[in-house]
Amino acid sequence: MPALFHKNSKAFYVNPQNLNGDAFKLDQGESNHATRVLRLKVGDEICLLNGVGVGYHAVFESVGKEVSGTIKETIVGLGENQYSIILAPALIKRDRFELMLEKATEMGVTEIQPLALDRCVKKTLNVDRSQKIVTSSAKQCCRSWFPVLHEPIEMRSLLENENEQVISGLMGAERSLSQLNLDQNVTVIIGPEGDFTENEIEQMKDAGVLFYNLGQRRLRAETAALNSLAVLNELLNR
């Protein structure tokens, strides 16, 4: 995986339609952020991210209402893993769910599929607000792929349409994550604070979901998700 640019490089989203050979321009929102908030000037070097897997090392050449410049280097897969993790977390309280979205993005998930489960306190999600959090987090850590955030669905819908290997954290499961035979593409189900219902556990068993435990402590849902992602990143990167 290519190295990032300088640790202080500012990252901006560039619409692929705004690329023309080695030239780029930023949309109005990104241009305003660059000039009015960050006070960048002609000659400053930046990181551009197209959101679908390509990063660019670029330099500002025109700063005004519309920032434009020249691309110096194109890096496919900038900030990305060589494997795919889809996170399927149960909906939890907004502040904790948004924290999980931010950190899961930093930890490299490719998609986020929220689940509206029987014991969820919340059943709905402000997808537009949540996607902005995901995009902001991806820019902050210089990820060239912005994770796709889906509308919430029920457990049965996830299992019926899932083609990846599916695993799930479950208190009392016999094996740990490191003891599972993992594929390079995996979907991780994380339950709500009140845990899964027996019906949901049976649905997962019938679908061949692999269960794992995260130790003897009872973790909050967002902690269980981030713990799982950290371990998976270590295991799949071997």
C-alpha positions in Angstrom: 0.0 0.0 0.0 1.5 3.4 -0.9 2.5 5.7 1.9 0.6 8.8 2.7 1.9 12.2 1.7 3.2 14.5 4.5 1.4 13.9 7.8 0.1 17.5 7.7 -1.3 17.3 4.1 -4.8 18.5 3.9 -7.2 16.2 2.1 -10.1 17.2 -0.1 -12.8 15.4 -2.1 -12.6 15.8 -5.8 -15.5 14.8 -8.0 -14.1 12.5 -10.8 -16.0 14.7 -13.3 -13.7 17.6 -12.2 -10.6 15.9 -13.3 -9.2 16.6 -16.8 -5.9 15.0 -17.5 -3.5 16.4 -14.9 -5.8 19.3 -14.0 -8.3 19.4 -11.3 -10.8 21.7 -9.7 -12.7 21.5 -6.5 -16.5 22.1 -6.1 -17.7 25.2 -4.2 -17.9 23.6 -0.8 -14.4 22.2 -0.9 -13.1 25.4 -2.4 -14.6 27.5 0.4 -13.1 25.1 3.0 -9.7 25.3 1.4 -9.6 29.1 1.1 -11.7 30.5 3.9 -11.2 27.9 6.7 -7.7 26.5 6.0 -6.4 29.6 4.3 -4.4 27.6 1.7 -2.6 29.5 -1.0 -1.0 29.0 -4.4 1.8 26.5 -4.3 0.4 24.5 -1.3 0.5 20.7 -1.8 -2.6 18.7 -0.9 -4.2 15.2 -1.0 -7.2 14.7 -3.3 -9.6 11.8 -2.8 -12.2 10.8 -5.4 -14.2 8.6 -3.0 -14.1 5.5 -5.2 -10.5 4.3 -4.6 -8.1 6.8 -6.1 -5.9 9.4 -4.4 -3.9 12.2 -5.8 -0.9 14.3 -4.8 -1.7 17.7 -6.1 -0.7 21.4 -5.9 -2.9 24.5 -5.8 -2.4 26.9 -8.7 -5.5 29.0 -8.6 -7.2 30.0 -5.4 -10.5 31.9 -5.5 -14.2 31.0 -5.6 -13.1 27.8 -7.4 -9.8 26.2 -6.4 -7.9 24.5 -9.2 -4.4 23.0 -9.8 -2.3 20.3 -11.1 -2.0 16.6 -10.1 1.6 15.4 -9.5 0.9 11.8 -8.7 -2.0 9.3 -8.9 -2.2 6.6 -6.3 -4.8 3.8 -6.8 -6.0 2.4 -3.4 -4.5 5.2 -1.3 -5.2 4.4 2.3 -7.0 1.2 1.5 -6.7 -2.4 2.7 -6.3 -5.4 0.3 -9.4 -7.0 1.8 -13.0 -6.0 2.4 -14.9 -5.7 5.7 -18.6 -4.9 5.7 -19.8 -3.8 9.1 -23.4 -4.6 10.0 -24.1 -3.0 13.4 -27.4 -2.8 15.2 -28.7 0.7 15.6 -27.8 2.2 19.0 -28.1 5.7 20.5 -27.1 8.4 18.0 -24.0 9.7 19.7 -22.5 6.3 20.2 -23.5 5.2 16.7 -21.9 8.2 15.1 -18.7 7.6 17.1 -18.7 4.1 15.7 -19.2 5.3 12.2 -16.3 7.7 12.5 -13.9 5.1 13.9 -15.0 2.3 11.7 -14.3 4.4 8.7 -10.8 5.1 10.0 -10.3 1.4 10.5 -11.0 0.6 6.9 -14.5 -0.8 6.5 -15.8 -0.7 2.9 -19.5 -0.6 3.7 -21.7 -0.1 6.7 -25.1 -1.8 6.8 -27.1 -0.7 9.9 -29.5 -3.3 11.3 -32.9 -2.6 12.9 -33.1 -5.5 15.3 -35.8 -6.5 17.8 -34.0 -5.0 20.8 -32.8 -1.8 19.2 -33.9 1.3 21.0 -33.7 3.2 17.7 -35.2 1.8 14.4 -34.3 4.7 12.1 -31.2 6.5 10.9 -30.5 10.0 9.5 -28.5 8.6 6.5 -27.6 12.0 5.1 -26.1 13.2 8.4 -24.4 9.8 9.0 -22.9 9.8 5.5 -21.4 13.2 6.1 -19.7 11.9 9.2 -18.3 8.9 7.2 -17.1 11.2 4.4 -15.4 13.6 6.8 -13.7 10.7 8.6 -12.5 9.3 5.3 -11.0 12.6 4.4 -9.4 13.1 7.8 -7.5 9.8 7.5 -6.8 10.1 3.7 -8.8 7.2 2.5 -9.5 7.2 -1.2 -12.6 5.0 -0.8 -15.5 6.5 1.1 -17.5 3.7 2.8 -21.0 3.2 1.5 -23.7 3.7 4.2 -27.0 1.9 3.6 -30.5 2.3 4.9 -31.2 0.1 7.9 -32.6 -3.3 7.3 -33.7 -6.3 9.4 -31.6 -9.3 10.1 -33.5 -11.6 7.7 -32.9 -9.2 4.8 -29.2 -9.0 5.5 -28.8 -12.8 5.6 -30.9 -13.4 2.5 -28.9 -11.0 0.3 -25.4 -11.5 1.7 -22.7 -13.1 -0.5 -19.7 -12.6 1.8 -18.6 -14.7 4.7 -20.7 -13.6 7.7 -19.4 -13.6 11.3 -21.0 -12.3 14.5 -19.8 -11.4 18.0 -21.8 -13.4 20.6 -21.3 -13.6 24.3 -20.5 -17.2 25.2 -19.4 -18.3 21.8 -16.7 -21.0 21.9 -14.1 -19.5 19.6 -12.3 -16.2 19.4 -11.9 -14.3 16.2 -8.3 -15.6 15.8 -9.7 -19.2 15.8 -12.0 -18.6 12.9 -11.1 -19.6 9.3 -11.6 -16.2 7.7 -12.0 -15.2 4.1 -10.5 -12.0 2.7 -14.0 -10.5 2.3 -16.1 -10.7 5.5 -19.3 -9.2 6.9 -19.3 -8.5 10.7 -22.7 -8.4 12.6 -22.7 -6.6 15.9 -25.8 -6.8 18.1 -27.5 -4.1 20.1 -27.0 -3.3 23.8 -29.7 -5.8 24.8 -28.0 -8.5 22.6 -29.7 -10.6 19.9 -33.1 -12.3 20.5 -33.2 -16.1 20.3 -35.0 -15.8 17.0 -32.2 -13.7 15.5 -29.6 -16.1 16.8 -31.4 -19.0 15.1 -31.7 -17.0 11.9 -27.9 -16.6 11.9 -27.3 -20.2 12.7 -29.5 -21.3 9.9 -27.6 -19.0 7.5 -24.2 -20.5 8.6 -22.9 -17.4 10.4 -19.7 -18.0 12.4 -19.8 -16.8 16.0 -16.9 -15.5 18.0 -16.4 -14.1 21.5 -14.6 -11.0 22.6 -13.5 -12.2 26.0 -15.2 -12.3 29.4 -16.2 -8.7 29.7 -19.5 -7.4 28.5 -18.8 -4.7 26.0 -20.9 -1.8 24.7 -22.0 -2.3 21.1 -19.7 0.3 19.7 -16.8 -1.1 21.7 -17.5 -4.6 20.4 -17.6 -3.3 16.8 -14.3 -1.4 17.1 -12.6 -4.3 19.0 -13.7 -6.7 16.2 -12.4 -4.4 13.5 -9.0 -4.0 15.1 -8.6 -7.8 15.5 -9.8 -8.4 11.9 -7.3 -5.8 10.5 -4.5 -7.7 12.2 -5.7 -11.2 11.1 -6.5 -10.3 7.5 -3.3 -8.3 7.0 -1.1 -11.3 7.5 
